[in-house]
């Protein structure tokens, strides 16, 4: 964490990777965000899974190996597992507590399914447990809109990195947030109760605790805006005054109004995401949307 944070703060646009949101408190706050009226993605994706999980399962095939990236609270995953009955399930997450809780709950619900938890940073190369997967068809499951935290180029590289791990004939099921009215997006990332603001600021609390940094949380505020030209939400922490922050023995100067970029959340038209998937070597097969067309889940395959 220290090395990555130092490198991010040293750039012309200071930045901290969104993976560092997810300490125990960050996971709690994100769960609270998912239940907010303004935050539509979780509600829309759950509606898709409740309606279409069985159709998805038929495409995945019997006795597959399901590899989930970012296991979350497992509600959407449970719907897919109930419909598909994979032989082995591999949840991958950087947050230990979230991973352990999710695995324990799913192991109780699906005792005949082998569960192999993998604590890893999925933004880098992941060593999947090949022996446990055996000859089962490998399916990458990436729910939520986390693919949008990557730039399009990074998302292509991410998918291309997974292609050889999934192998010929493998597949992917990916949640994708759709382009929509900017007012809807603004409300989702600037909720009236300020939960998203607390979630963003908790990033600094996490870094202070883990690295000994001296960020003053009261000297920063949450900012989120929609960049129409780029099709993305940009989330920042804005310095409220000139200040200095010390971390790892280094001092960083902040001007009033200067920001730390903490997250992108790219939104796609369905055709745009299909083009991205093709560029990464996948073949788009089908996608499903909720009734309001706020969100989509895409099924992709790899050529045999």
DRENDO-1510 file (C-alpha; in Angstrom, 1 decimal, always signed):
<recs>
REC; n; res; u; v; w
REC; 1; UNK; +0.0; +0.0; +0.0 .
REC; 2; UNK; +2.7; +2.5; +1.0 .
REC; 3; UNK; +4.6; +2.1; -2.3 .
REC; 4; UNK; +1.4; +2.4; -4.4 .
REC; 5; UNK; +0.1; +5.4; -2.5 .
REC; 6; UNK; +3.5; +7.2; -2.7 .
REC; 7; UNK; +3.6; +6.7; -6.4 .
REC; 8; UNK; +0.1; +7.9; -6.9 .
REC; 9; UNK; +0.6; +11.1; -4.8 .
REC; 10; UNK; +3.8; +11.9; -6.7 .
REC; 11; UNK; +2.0; +12.4; -10.1 .
REC; 12; UNK; +0.8; +15.8; -11.5 .
REC; 13; UNK; -2.8; +14.6; -10.7 .
REC; 14; UNK; -2.6; +13.0; -7.2 .
REC; 15; UNK; -4.4; +9.7; -7.1 .
REC; 16; UNK; -5.1; +6.7; -4.9 .
REC; 17; UNK; -6.4; +3.4; -6.3 .
REC; 18; UNK; -10.0; +2.5; -5.4 .
REC; 19; UNK; -9.0; -0.9; -4.2 .
REC; 20; UNK; -7.9; +0.8; -1.0 .
REC; 21; UNK; -11.5; +1.8; -0.2 .
REC; 22; UNK; -12.1; -1.7; +1.1 .
REC; 23; UNK; -11.0; -2.0; +4.7 .
REC; 24; UNK; -13.6; -3.4; +7.1 .
REC; 25; UNK; -15.3; +0.0; +7.5 .
REC; 26; UNK; -15.1; +0.7; +3.7 .
REC; 27; UNK; -16.9; -2.6; +3.1 .
REC; 28; UNK; -19.7; -1.7; +5.6 .
REC; 29; UNK; -20.1; +1.7; +3.9 .
REC; 30; UNK; -20.3; +0.2; +0.5 .
REC; 31; UNK; -23.0; -2.1; +1.6 .
REC; 32; UNK; -24.9; +0.9; +2.9 .
REC; 33; UNK; -24.4; +2.7; -0.5 .
REC; 34; UNK; -25.9; -0.3; -2.3 .
REC; 35; UNK; -29.1; +0.1; -0.3 .
REC; 36; UNK; -29.5; +3.8; -1.0 .
REC; 37; UNK; -32.5; +5.0; -3.0 .
REC; 38; UNK; -30.2; +7.0; -5.3 .
REC; 39; UNK; -27.8; +4.1; -6.0 .
REC; 40; UNK; -29.5; +2.2; -8.8 .
REC; 41; UNK; -26.8; -0.3; -9.9 .
REC; 42; UNK; -27.3; -3.0; -7.2 .
REC; 43; UNK; -31.1; -2.8; -7.5 .
REC; 44; UNK; -31.0; -3.0; -11.3 .
REC; 45; UNK; -28.5; -5.8; -11.4 .
REC; 46; UNK; -30.5; -7.9; -8.8 .
REC; 47; UNK; -33.6; -7.5; -11.0 .
REC; 48; UNK; -31.6; -8.8; -14.0 .
REC; 49; UNK; -30.3; -11.8; -12.0 .
REC; 50; UNK; -33.8; -12.6; -10.6 .
REC; 51; UNK; -35.3; -12.6; -14.0 .
REC; 52; UNK; -32.5; -14.2; -16.1 .
REC; 53; UNK; -30.2; -16.3; -13.9 .
REC; 54; UNK; -31.6; -19.5; -15.3 .
REC; 55; UNK; -31.0; -18.4; -18.9 .
REC; 56; UNK; -27.5; -17.5; -17.9 .
REC; 57; UNK; -27.0; -20.9; -16.3 .
REC; 58; UNK; -28.0; -22.7; -19.4 .
REC; 59; UNK; -25.3; -20.9; -21.3 .
REC; 60; UNK; -22.7; -21.6; -18.7 .
REC; 61; UNK; -23.4; -25.3; -18.9 .
REC; 62; UNK; -23.4; -28.0; -16.2 .
REC; 63; UNK; -20.6; -28.5; -13.7 .
REC; 64; UNK; -18.6; -25.4; -14.7 .
REC; 65; UNK; -16.0; -23.7; -12.5 .
REC; 66; UNK; -17.2; -20.2; -11.6 .
REC; 67; UNK; -14.5; -17.7; -10.7 .
REC; 68; UNK; -15.9; -14.5; -9.2 .
REC; 69; UNK; -14.0; -11.3; -9.0 .
REC; 70; UNK; -14.8; -9.1; -6.1 .
REC; 71; UNK; -17.2; -11.3; -4.1 .
REC; 72; UNK; -19.1; -8.6; -2.2 .
REC; 73; UNK; -22.0; -9.7; -0.1 .
REC; 74; UNK; -22.8; -12.6; -2.4 .
REC; 75; UNK; -26.6; -11.9; -2.9 .
REC; 76; UNK; -26.3; -11.8; -6.7 .
REC; 77; UNK; -23.8; -14.7; -6.7 .
REC; 78; UNK; -26.3; -16.8; -4.7 .
REC; 79; UNK; -28.9; -16.4; -7.4 .
REC; 80; UNK; -26.4; -17.5; -10.1 .
REC; 81; UNK; -25.2; -20.4; -8.0 .
REC; 82; UNK; -28.7; -21.6; -7.3 .
REC; 83; UNK; -29.5; -21.6; -11.0 .
REC; 84; UNK; -26.2; -23.0; -12.3 .
REC; 85; UNK; -24.8; -25.4; -9.7 .
REC; 86; UNK; -21.1; -25.1; -10.6 .
REC; 87; UNK; -18.8; -27.9; -9.5 .
REC; 88; UNK; -16.3; -25.5; -8.0 .
REC; 89; UNK; -16.6; -21.8; -7.0 .
REC; 90; UNK; -13.5; -19.6; -6.7 .
REC; 91; UNK; -14.3; -16.2; -5.1 .
REC; 92; UNK; -11.4; -13.6; -5.5 .
REC; 93; UNK; -11.2; -10.5; -3.3 .
REC; 94; UNK; -8.7; -8.2; -1.7 .
REC; 95; UNK; -10.8; -7.7; +1.4 .
REC; 96; UNK; -10.2; -10.6; +3.8 .
REC; 97; UNK; -13.2; -10.1; +6.1 .
REC; 98; UNK; -15.6; -9.8; +3.2 .
REC; 99; UNK; -14.1; -12.8; +1.5 .
REC; 100; UNK; -14.3; -15.0; +4.6 .
REC; 101; UNK; -17.9; -13.9; +5.4 .
REC; 102; UNK; -19.1; -14.5; +1.8 .
REC; 103; UNK; -17.4; -17.9; +1.6 .
REC; 104; UNK; -18.8; -19.1; +4.9 .
REC; 105; UNK; -22.3; -18.2; +3.9 .
REC; 106; UNK; -22.1; -19.8; +0.5 .
REC; 107; UNK; -20.5; -23.0; +1.8 .
REC; 108; UNK; -23.4; -23.4; +4.2 .
REC; 109; UNK; -25.9; -22.9; +1.4 .
REC; 110; UNK; -24.2; -25.1; -1.2 .
REC; 111; UNK; -22.4; -27.9; +0.8 .
REC; 112; UNK; -21.9; -30.0; -2.3 .
REC; 113; UNK; -20.0; -27.3; -4.1 .
REC; 114; UNK; -16.3; -27.0; -3.7 .
REC; 115; UNK; -15.3; -23.5; -2.6 .
REC; 116; UNK; -11.7; -22.3; -3.0 .
REC; 117; UNK; -11.3; -18.7; -1.7 .
REC; 118; UNK; -8.5; -16.7; -3.1 .
REC; 119; UNK; -7.4; -13.4; -1.5 .
REC; 120; UNK; -5.7; -11.5; -4.2 .
REC; 121; UNK; -5.4; -8.1; -5.9 .
REC; 122; UNK; -7.3; -8.7; -9.1 .
REC; 123; UNK; -6.0; -5.6; -10.7 .
REC; 124; UNK; -2.7; -7.6; -11.2 .
REC; 125; UNK; -2.1; -11.1; -12.4 .
REC; 126; UNK; -4.0; -13.8; -10.4 .
REC; 127; UNK; -2.7; -17.3; -10.0 .
REC; 128; UNK; -5.9; -19.4; -10.2 .
REC; 129; UNK; -6.0; -22.8; -8.4 .
REC; 130; UNK; -5.6; -25.0; -11.6 .
REC; 131; UNK; -5.7; -28.4; -9.7 .
REC; 132; UNK; -9.0; -27.6; -8.1 .
REC; 133; UNK; -10.6; -26.4; -11.3 .
REC; 134; UNK; -9.8; -29.7; -13.1 .
REC; 135; UNK; -11.3; -30.0; -16.6 .
REC; 136; UNK; -14.4; -28.0; -15.8 .
REC; 137; UNK; -15.3; -25.2; -18.2 .
REC; 138; UNK; -14.0; -21.9; -16.6 .
REC; 139; UNK; -16.3; -19.0; -16.3 .
REC; 140; UNK; -15.3; -15.5; -15.1 .
REC; 141; UNK; -18.0; -13.8; -13.1 .
REC; 142; UNK; -17.5; -10.1; -12.6 .
REC; 143; UNK; -20.7; -8.6; -11.1 .
REC; 144; UNK; -21.4; -5.0; -10.0 .
REC; 145; UNK; -20.0; -2.3; -12.2 .
REC; 146; UNK; -16.4; -2.7; -11.1 .
REC; 147; UNK; -15.2; -3.2; -14.7 .
REC; 148; UNK; -16.0; +0.5; -15.0 .
REC; 149; UNK; -13.3; +1.4; -12.5 .
REC; 150; UNK; -10.8; +0.6; -15.2 .
REC; 151; UNK; -10.2; +2.9; -18.2 .
REC; 152; UNK; -11.4; +1.3; -21.4 .
REC; 153; UNK; -7.8; +0.4; -22.3 .
REC; 154; UNK; -7.3; -1.1; -18.8 .
REC; 155; UNK; -10.5; -3.0; -19.1 .
REC; 156; UNK; -9.4; -4.5; -22.5 .
REC; 157; UNK; -6.1; -5.4; -20.9 .
REC; 158; UNK; -7.8; -7.0; -17.9 .
REC; 159; UNK; -10.0; -9.2; -20.1 .
REC; 160; UNK; -7.1; -10.1; -22.3 .
REC; 161; UNK; -5.1; -11.1; -19.3 .
REC; 162; UNK; -7.9; -13.4; -18.2 .
REC; 163; UNK; -8.5; -15.0; -21.6 .
REC; 164; UNK; -5.6; -17.6; -21.3 .
REC; 165; UNK; -6.6; -18.4; -17.7 .
REC; 166; UNK; -10.1; -19.3; -18.8 .
REC; 167; UNK; -8.9; -21.2; -21.9 .
REC; 168; UNK; -10.5; -22.0; -25.2 .
REC; 169; UNK; -14.2; -22.3; -24.9 .
REC; 170; UNK; -14.3; -20.5; -21.5 .
REC; 171; UNK; -16.7; -17.6; -20.8 .
REC; 172; UNK; -17.3; -14.5; -18.9 .
REC; 173; UNK; -20.4; -12.9; -17.3 .
REC; 174; UNK; -19.8; -9.2; -16.6 .
REC; 175; UNK; -21.9; -6.5; -15.1 .
REC; 176; UNK; -21.8; -3.2; -17.0 .
REC; 177; UNK; -23.3; +0.1; -16.0 .
REC; 178; UNK; -25.1; +1.9; -18.9 .
REC; 179; UNK; -24.9; +5.5; -20.0 .
REC; 180; UNK; -27.9; +7.4; -18.8 .
REC; 181; UNK; -29.2; +10.8; -17.7 .
REC; 182; UNK; -26.4; +12.7; -16.0 .
REC; 183; UNK; -28.8; +13.8; -13.2 .
REC; 184; UNK; -29.4; +10.1; -12.3 .
REC; 185; UNK; -25.6; +9.5; -12.2 .
REC; 186; UNK; -24.9; +12.7; -10.1 .
REC; 187; UNK; -27.5; +11.6; -7.5 .
REC; 188; UNK; -26.1; +8.1; -7.3 .
REC; 189; UNK; -22.6; +9.3; -6.4 .
REC; 190; UNK; -23.6; +12.3; -4.3 .
REC; 191; UNK; -26.3; +10.8; -2.1 .
REC; 192; UNK; -28.4; +13.0; +0.2 .
REC; 193; UNK; -27.3; +11.2; +3.3 .
REC; 194; UNK; -23.6; +11.6; +2.5 .
REC; 195; UNK; -22.8; +7.9; +2.7 .
REC; 196; UNK; -20.7; +8.0; -0.5 .
REC; 197; UNK; -18.8; +11.0; +0.9 .
REC; 198; UNK; -18.0; +9.1; +4.1 .
REC; 199; UNK; -16.9; +6.1; +2.0 .
REC; 200; UNK; -14.6; +8.3; +0.0 .
REC; 201; UNK; -13.1; +10.0; +3.0 .
REC; 202; UNK; -12.6; +6.6; +4.8 .
REC; 203; UNK; -9.9; +5.9; +2.2 .
REC; 204; UNK; -7.7; +8.5; +4.0 .
REC; 205; UNK; -8.5; +7.0; +7.4 .
REC; 206; UNK; -7.5; +3.5; +6.0 .
REC; 207; UNK; -4.2; +4.9; +4.7 .
REC; 208; UNK; -3.5; +6.8; +8.0 .
REC; 209; UNK; -4.0; +3.6; +10.0 .
REC; 210; UNK; -1.9; +1.3; +7.7 .
REC; 211; UNK; +0.9; +3.6; +6.7 .
REC; 212; UNK; +1.2; +6.2; +9.6 .
REC; 213; UNK; +0.2; +9.0; +7.3 .
REC; 214; UNK; -1.3; +12.2; +8.8 .
REC; 215; UNK; -4.2; +13.0; +6.5 .
REC; 216; UNK; -6.6; +15.4; +8.2 .
REC; 217; UNK; -10.0; +14.1; +7.1 .
REC; 218; UNK; -11.7; +17.4; +8.1 .
REC; 219; UNK; -9.5; +19.2; +5.6 .
REC; 220; UNK; -10.9; +17.3; +2.6 .
REC; 221; UNK; -14.3; +16.9; +1.0 .
REC; 222; UNK; -15.9; +14.4; -1.4 .
REC; 223; UNK; -16.4; +15.5; -5.0 .
REC; 224; UNK; -18.0; +13.4; -7.8 .
REC; 225; UNK; -18.9; +14.6; -11.2 .
REC; 226; UNK; -20.0; +13.1; -14.5 .
REC; 227; UNK; -17.6; +13.7; -17.5 .
REC; 228; UNK; -20.0; +13.5; -20.4 .
REC; 229; UNK; -17.3; +13.5; -23.1 .
REC; 230; UNK; -15.4; +10.6; -21.4 .
REC; 231; UNK; -18.6; +8.8; -20.3 .
REC; 232; UNK; -17.4; +8.4; -16.7 .
REC; 233; UNK; -18.0; +9.4; -13.1 .
REC; 234; UNK; -14.9; +11.0; -11.6 .
REC; 235; UNK; -14.6; +10.8; -7.9 .
REC; 236; UNK; -12.1; +13.0; -6.0 .
REC; 237; UNK; -11.2; +14.2; -2.5 .
REC; 238; UNK; -10.7; +17.9; -2.6 .
REC; 239; UNK; -8.3; +19.8; -0.3 .
REC; 240; UNK; -10.2; +22.6; +1.5 .
REC; 241; UNK; -7.1; +24.6; +2.2 .
REC; 242; UNK; -3.3; +24.7; +1.5 .
REC; 243; UNK; -1.8; +22.0; +3.6 .
REC; 244; UNK; +1.0; +19.4; +4.0 .
REC; 245; UNK; +0.6; +15.7; +4.4 .
REC; 246; UNK; +3.4; +13.4; +5.6 .
REC; 247; UNK; +3.5; +9.7; +4.6 .
REC; 248; UNK; +6.4; +7.3; +4.5 .
REC; 249; UNK; +8.7; +10.1; +5.5 .
REC; 250; UNK; +7.8; +12.2; +2.5 .
REC; 251; UNK; +5.9; +15.5; +2.6 .
REC; 252; UNK; +3.2; +16.3; +0.0 .
REC; 253; UNK; +2.0; +19.8; -0.6 .
REC; 254; UNK; -1.7; +20.5; -1.4 .
REC; 255; UNK; -3.2; +23.7; -2.6 .
REC; 256; UNK; -6.7; +24.7; -1.7 .
REC; 257; UNK; -9.0; +23.1; -4.3 .
REC; 258; UNK; -6.4; +20.5; -5.4 .
REC; 259; UNK; -7.8; +17.0; -5.6 .
REC; 260; UNK; -6.8; +13.4; -5.1 .
REC; 261; UNK; -8.5; +11.3; -7.8 .
REC; 262; UNK; -9.9; +8.2; -6.1 .
REC; 263; UNK; -12.1; +6.5; -8.7 .
REC; 264; UNK; -13.4; +6.4; -12.2 .
REC; 265; UNK; -16.7; +4.7; -13.0 .
REC; 266; UNK; -17.0; +4.3; -16.8 .
REC; 267; UNK; -20.5; +3.9; -18.3 .
REC; 268; UNK; -21.0; +2.1; -21.6 .
REC; 269; UNK; -23.6; +1.7; -24.3 .
REC; 270; UNK; -24.1; -2.0; -24.8 .
REC; 271; UNK; -22.5; -1.9; -28.3 .
REC; 272; UNK; -19.4; -0.1; -26.9 .
REC; 273; UNK; -18.8; -2.8; -24.3 .
REC; 274; UNK; -19.2; -5.5; -26.9 .
REC; 275; UNK; -16.6; -3.8; -29.1 .
REC; 276; UNK; -14.3; -3.6; -26.1 .
REC; 277; UNK; -14.8; -7.4; -25.4 .
REC; 278; UNK; -14.0; -8.3; -29.0 .
REC; 279; UNK; -10.8; -6.3; -28.9 .
REC; 280; UNK; -9.8; -8.4; -25.9 .
REC; 281; UNK; -10.4; -11.7; -27.8 .
REC; 282; UNK; -13.9; -12.5; -26.5 .
REC; 283; UNK; -17.0; -13.0; -28.6 .
REC; 284; UNK; -20.2; -11.3; -27.3 .
REC; 285; UNK; -23.1; -13.7; -27.1 .
REC; 286; UNK; -25.9; -12.0; -25.3 .
REC; 287; UNK; -26.7; -9.3; -22.8 .
REC; 288; UNK; -29.6; -8.7; -20.4 .
REC; 289; UNK; -30.9; -5.4; -19.2 .
REC; 290; UNK; -33.3; -4.3; -16.4 .
REC; 291; UNK; -36.7; -2.9; -17.4 .
REC; 292; UNK; -35.4; +0.7; -17.0 .
REC; 293; UNK; -32.3; +0.0; -19.0 .
REC; 294; UNK; -30.0; +1.3; -16.3 .
REC; 295; UNK; -27.7; -1.7; -16.2 .
REC; 296; UNK; -26.7; -4.8; -18.2 .
REC; 297; UNK; -25.1; -8.1; -17.7 .
REC; 298; UNK; -23.0; -9.4; -20.7 .
REC; 299; UNK; -22.2; -13.0; -21.5 .
REC; 300; UNK; -19.0; -13.5; -23.5 .
REC; 301; UNK; -17.2; -16.6; -24.8 .
REC; 302; UNK; -13.7; -17.4; -26.0 .
REC; 303; UNK; -13.2; -19.2; -29.4 .
REC; 304; UNK; -12.5; -22.9; -29.1 .
</recs>
